Amino acid sequence: MIDIGVVHYRIRLSGGELEARWYSTRLDAKACGTGLAKGDTSNGFPGAYEITYYYPDGTVSAELDLKIEQSGEVFDLYYMKEGKVLLTGVGIETEDGLVGGYRKIV
C-alpha cells in the first residue's frame, strides 16, 4: 500500500509552535494522530521546525525536522531526519490553519 497522509497545522496563540492533526494510510485504525512543532511562527507557517508526531494512542510516532516553504498560495512541505528528506508534501492555507497532503519518498 502507498503511504499517503493528510495533515492540518494550526499556529498556537502563544506563538512559536504549530499544533498538528494527521492521518496516514499506514495506520491500522481510522483515527488521527497529533503533533507539536517548535520554531519561529512570526512570519506565519513558512520556516524550519522540530516536530514530534504522536499516534492516536499518544505514543511517539516520529521526531522529524519540518521545513515549510511558501510559493504563492502553495506551501511545500519537507519532512527530514538528519538532513535527509523522508516525506514530501504540499499544502494550502485555510481560515484556521494549513492543510496538506504528503507521501513517503520512494
C-alpha positions in Angstrom: 0.0 0.0 0.0 1.2 3.5 -0.8 1.9 5.5 2.4 0.0 8.8 1.9 -1.3 11.1 4.5 -3.1 14.4 5.3 -2.1 16.9 8.0 -3.7 20.1 9.5 -1.4 22.6 11.2 -2.5 25.5 13.4 -0.3 28.2 14.9 -0.7 28.2 18.7 -1.9 31.5 20.1 1.2 31.8 22.3 3.3 31.7 19.1 6.4 29.7 18.3 4.6 26.4 18.0 2.4 24.5 15.5 -0.2 22.0 16.6 -0.7 19.2 14.1 -3.5 16.7 13.5 -2.7 14.0 10.9 -3.8 10.7 9.4 -1.8 8.2 7.3 -2.9 5.2 5.3 -0.2 3.2 7.2 -2.2 3.4 10.4 -4.3 0.3 11.3 -7.2 2.2 12.7 -9.1 5.1 11.1 -8.0 7.5 13.8 -6.0 10.7 13.8 -2.7 11.4 15.5 -1.4 14.7 16.8 1.9 16.6 16.8 3.7 19.6 18.1 6.3 21.6 16.2 8.6 24.2 17.7 10.1 27.0 15.6 9.6 30.6 14.6 6.0 31.4 13.6 6.4 35.2 13.4 6.0 35.1 9.6 3.2 32.6 9.7 3.7 29.0 8.6 6.9 29.2 6.5 10.1 28.2 8.4 12.0 25.4 10.0 10.6 23.4 12.8 11.4 20.4 15.1 8.3 18.3 15.3 7.2 15.3 17.3 4.2 13.3 16.0 2.1 11.1 18.2 0.0 8.1 17.3 -3.7 8.2 18.2 -2.9 6.3 21.5 -0.4 9.1 22.5 2.8 7.2 21.9 5.6 8.9 19.8 5.3 8.1 16.0 8.3 10.2 14.8 10.6 13.1 15.6 11.5 15.0 12.5 12.7 18.3 11.1 9.9 20.0 9.2 10.6 22.7 6.6 7.7 24.7 5.2 8.3 26.9 2.1 5.7 29.2 0.5 5.4 29.8 -3.2 2.4 32.0 -3.9 -0.7 30.3 -2.5 1.0 26.9 -2.2 3.2 25.6 0.6 5.9 22.9 0.0 6.4 20.5 3.0 9.6 18.6 3.7 9.9 16.1 6.5 13.6 15.2 7.2 15.8 13.2 9.6 19.5 14.0 9.8 19.2 16.2 6.7 17.6 13.5 4.5 14.1 14.2 3.1 11.9 11.2 4.1 8.5 12.6 3.1 7.3 15.5 1.0 4.0 17.2 0.5 2.0 20.3 -0.5 -0.5 22.4 1.3 -2.7 25.4 1.2 -3.7 27.9 3.9 -7.3 27.8 5.2 -9.2 30.1 7.6 -8.0 28.1 10.6 -4.6 26.8 9.6 -2.6 25.0 6.9 -3.9 21.7 5.4 -1.6 19.5 3.4 -1.1 16.1 1.8 2.1 14.2 2.0 3.8 10.9 0.9 6.9 9.0 1.6 9.8 9.4 -0.7 10.4 6.1 -2.6 
